[in-house]
Amino acid sequence: MTLLAMTPVQEMEKPYAKRWAALGVLCLSLLVVVMANTSLLVAAPAMTMDLNLSSSDLQWVIDGYTVPYAALMLLFGVIGDRYSRRGALLLGLLIFTAGSIAGALTDATVGVILARIVMGVAAAIVMPATLSLLVATFPKHERATAVTIWAATSGLAIAMGPLLAGWLLESYWWGSSFLINVPITVFAIAAAIALVPPSRAVDPGRIDWLGGLLSVVAVSTVVYAIIEGMHFGWSVGPTYFAVVGVLSIAAFVGWELRHPNPLLDVRAFRSRVLSGAVLAVLLFFLVTFGAIYYVAQYLQFVLDFGPVSTGVHLLPLAGAVFVGSGITQWLTPKVGMKYTVTAGMVVGTLAVVSMLGIDTTASYVDFVPVLSLLGIGIGLSVSPCTDAIMAEFPDNKLGVAGGLNDTALELGGSLGIAFLGSVLATTYRGGIIDFLAGFPGKGPDGQPTEQALQAVEASGDSVAGAVIVSDILRENPFLKGYADNLEINAVSSFVGAVVHTSLIATVVFAVGAVIVGVLLPAPVKRVLPVAPAAFDPAAAREVAELEHLLEQPSAPKAAVVGLEKAEAVVLAKPVAETSTVRTPVVVETSVSVEAIVAGELVRPSIYQLAAKVFEVQAAAEEEAALENSEHVTIHQLALADRARKRRESAEEELDAALDLAELPVMRRAPKPVNRPSQQNFYQLADSAYRRCTEFKERSSPVWAMPL
């Protein structure tokens, strides 16, 4: 075992030994890029006051990270597949580190916006790489657990961002929320080199650069148009970007349908599993980010919690995500993805419904059920959906699958803050505008002074602005009464806006839950035949055939008879099959006992291993085809049982061959006997391997690593 992980995944003969440590590195990389998006919930007020940001400037600081983050993930996922997934991870972490340092050291608004754009580009490189590396590194029977941990980490990051930023803001300036990323990313880079193995797609084909460009234009213009239109109205600018986005989507779909190697095969969305899973991820993060957006404001400006206290009080969300993830690990294999995901969306809907009862007397206790139910819903739904999305794409398209999943996640979060945040701001402004009409500070001509206009604008923009203005007004003893009334009216308007926004979120989430429940297919159920009431000659023949099949050996095995003698009979694998019952080929060879034993101890060739892997795959496919039939006869049950035994026998032989492959190679390996009229074991394995023209190295459900 070397100190650094240098052997590519596709060249490993068995599952990577340090894969769980590598998963920790991937989750740490995911954690830091998601936290950078949520930490602004508590860092934005300090940044606004220090840099004197306008509402538009602050929106650009947020969008500078969000827009490239959502727009570039699909393309960068494909590039990582083509060249190097670990290389993409390392490059993204390096760029993220540089952007974090630049954002912390600048004192200009433009500098902060540019730094956030650089960090958003880096996050778009890192996030799909973490998911594609996870799926490539873990064997199939462990992927569901690994994906569950990955999804739970994203839920943890949503709550950890405000907590960590709040803790830093207690003692340091807002730039510390950027600098905290540096030690995390530096450690992740070193750990990735040591623990994460290199990986790339096998024969990925040429990159569809035009499709990638169209996807970037489509996602970026749509996201930007929705964010700007929702916050500042649908003027000429947002409308123009919305039209460009719609046209880009149409061009992207048309191009991908005609391209021989598309960036994203849009025909894949014919799958109800893929469409339902993508929609569920998008809706969940739309509602989650929107809810966290106004819950954090309520804790800070209504309940007067500090930055650290706000982050601590959001932690029940992260704990509930882990609880929900544990439940889905146990529940999904029993009831199927359809019912687990639908149940999670119902729980999430109940979380939003519980906010309809919030009033001006609400305390933190009233928000605990909201955070807990929302976290459990995320844990129940997101990890099965992510696992299903990754399973819908072949191994050479893992970057596409990861990019699609992450695009849905980030697009949902962006739309949640834009759409629900806009509804919240509009409703709040409508509730307080009448009170602000009597704002003091008018000049001799009866018109408000410039300072009064700024105060009215800030108070009508958000509850945070109203609280800050009221604190300033209290410095004048004559305005203390008006300041108190301003804060009371602001809180009342904000609470009404929260209820109104929660009602809209409930409708959106409930309708989405119904659509997802309809889209996701139910698990296949086997219907056992009812025994005939009277004697049936056909049934009698099936019973007779069943009894005959049960008397047959479960599967032909290679055996050596009479090691004490000079003659040996080897039962090899069949050369060809014309029916479900295999006919063994008997090959007799005359060779010494020592030669037979020594031949078995020689390291198996690539042809031997390939033939055994193919045998396992063929037996498993035959077994699955027989067991998944809706109407099962006794004859089919017998065949399925025999196929199962053949698969188990093939698996045992494969394990034995792999054990032999780890033994040292003999210096003088005996040459197999070649006779014109016979085939030895190596030749039989070679011919079986060559007949399987469509065999894929990494398609074995038992041995998940390539040869």
URRAWO-V892265 format. One line per field, one symbol per residue. phi: phi as a letter, one per 20 degrees, with the letter a starting at -180 (. if undefined). psi: psi as a letter, one per 30 degrees, with the letter a starting at -180 (. if undefined). A space follows every 50 residues. Layout:
BEGIN
phi = ???
psi = ???
END
This chain:
BEGIN
phi = .efdedefgfdfebgffeffffffffffffgfffffeeffgdefffffff elfefffffffffgefffgffeffffffffgfdaffffffffffffffff ffffefcdffffffffffffffffeffffffffgffeefffdffffffff fffffffgefgfffffffffcceffffefffffffffffffffedeffbb felfnffeffffffffffffffffffffffecneeffgffffffffffff fffffffeffcffcffffffffffffffffffffffffffffgeffffff ddemefgffffffefgfffffffffffffeegfednfgffffffffffff ffffefefcfefdfgfefffffffffffffdfffffffffffdffecfff ffffffffffffffffffffffffffffffedfffffeffoeegenefff fffffffffeeafffffffffffffegfdfffffffffffffffffffff ffffffffffffffffffffffffdedffefffcfcgffffffffgffff efffafcfcddmffdeecddeefffbcdbfeedfeeddcdbfffffffff efgffffffffffffffffffffffffeffddefffffffffffffffff ffffgffffffefffffceffffdcgeccefffffffffffefefdfdef fedeeff
psi = jlekjfklefgkflkkeheeeeeeeeeeeeeeeeefefffeffeeeeeee fhkleeeeeeeeffeeeeeeefeeefeeeeeedkeeeeeeeeeeeeeeee eeeeflgkeeeeeeeeeeeeeeefeeefeeeeeeefekleffeeeeeeee eeeeeeeefeeeeeeeeefefllffffefffeeeeeeeeeeeeffkllkl kjiflkkieeeeeeeeeeeeeeeeeeeeeeegliaeeeeeeeeeeeeeee eeeeeeffkfilejjfffffkeeeeeeeeeeeeefeeeeeeeefeeeeee fefhkleeeeeeffffeeeeeeeeeeefeeeefefleeeeeeeeeeeeee eeefffgkafgkaeeffeeeeeeeeeeeeeeeeeeeeeeeffklfggeee eeeeeeeeeeeeeeeeeeeeeeeeeeeeefffeeeffgklhkafgfkkle eeeeeeeeefelfeeeeeeeeefffjffgeeeeeeeeeeeeeeeeeeeee eeeeeeeeeeeeeeeeeeekklkkkkjkkkkkflkkeeeeeeeeeeeeef flkekklkkkkifflfkkkkjllkelkfafkkjkkkjkkjlleeeeeeef fkkkleeeeeeeeeeeeeeeeeeeeefgkejkleeeeeeeeeeeeeeeee eeeeeeeeeefflkkkejkkklkkkeglkaeeeeeeeeeffifgkkegfk fejfll.
END
